[in-house]
């Protein structure tokens, strides 16, 4: 089975920084796109950052220039470096990975972590 384990969430003051990590474990043939989502109370889940297998990235407009998504393929890990944090960044952040597994090599599967709370105080 494939599992995603997130870490790095917590409480930080406005203007501070936080680094989220997501480790993908299990039997994986290949990791394709990796993403970070977030959901604040009363709001829809939104895509924050995306990185494809070639390292190309995309960001939601409100985090552009402040957040950086990266990946370490040797460790099957995706990171989200968050700088200049604002109170409106407060949300549950979830890791998402698209992977091909050996048991079904013709399909891509979507996997999710459990989410980690990020709280930014004024």
N, C-alpha and C positions, 0 to 999 in steps of 0.2 A: 504494500500500500504506500501511497505517497502522502506525506505529511508536511505541513508548513508550520514553523514555529517562529513567532515574532517576539521581539524584545526591544527595549530601549525607550518605551513610553514612560511618561511621568509628568511631573509638575515643573514648569519653568516660567520664569518671569518674561514679560514682553521684552522683545529685543534679544532674548537669549537663543540658544541653539540646542538642538537635540538630534541624535542620530538613531534611526530605526533600522533594525536588522531583521531579515527573514531568511531562515535556513530551510531549504527544501531537502527532505530526506526520502529514502525509499528507492525502489527500482525505477530508474528513469532512462529512457533511450536518448532523449534530447529535451532541453529546456528552450522554449521559444520566447514568446513575449512574457515579460514580468511587469507587474503593475502595482501601484499603491492607490487605494481608494480611501475615502473618509466619509463619515456620516456624523453630522451634528444633530442634536435633538431638534425635532420638528422639520428637518430637511431631508431631501433625497440623498442617497449615496451618490457621490461624485468621483469621477476619475481624477486623481491628482497628478500622477506621473506615469509614464510608460517608457519602457526600454525594450527594444527588439533584440533578436539574437545577434545582430551585427553591431549593437551598441548605439543605434540611433535612438534619440530621446524626444519625448513630447511632454509638455506641461500644461496644466490648467492655467489660465491667464493670471489668476490671483496669486499664484505661487511662483510664477516665472521670475527668474533672477534671484530668488531666495532659496528655493529647494533644488536639490540635485539628486537624481536617481542614478545608481551605478550598480554594477553586478560583478561578482567574482565567480567565474564559471568553474574554476577548480574547486571551489567550496560550495557550489550550488546555492549561492547567497545573493540576495538583492538588498541594497541599502537605500535609505532615504535620508540624506543630510538636510536638515531644516535649520536655516539661519533666519535672523531677524523675525522671529516668531511674533505673531499678533494674537490678541485674544480671539479673533474670529477664526483662527486656525484650530481652536479647541474642537476635538472630535475623536471618535474612535477610528483609528487607522487600521486598515486591513490589507494584507498582502495577497496578491493574486498571481498565479503562475499558470501558463499554458504549456503542457508537456505532452510528449509522445512517450508511451510506456511500451516495454517489450511485449506485453501480452496482447496488445492491440495496436500494432505499428502503423495502421492506415488511418488512425483517428488522432485528433488532438483533444486532450481533456483539460478541463478547467478546474483548478484547485484553489482553495481559500484557506488562509490562516484564521485564527480565532479572533483577531483584532487586539489592538493595544490602545489604551486611553492616553491621549495627549491633552493636557490642560495648560493653557497659557493664561497667567494672571496679569492684571493691569499693573 
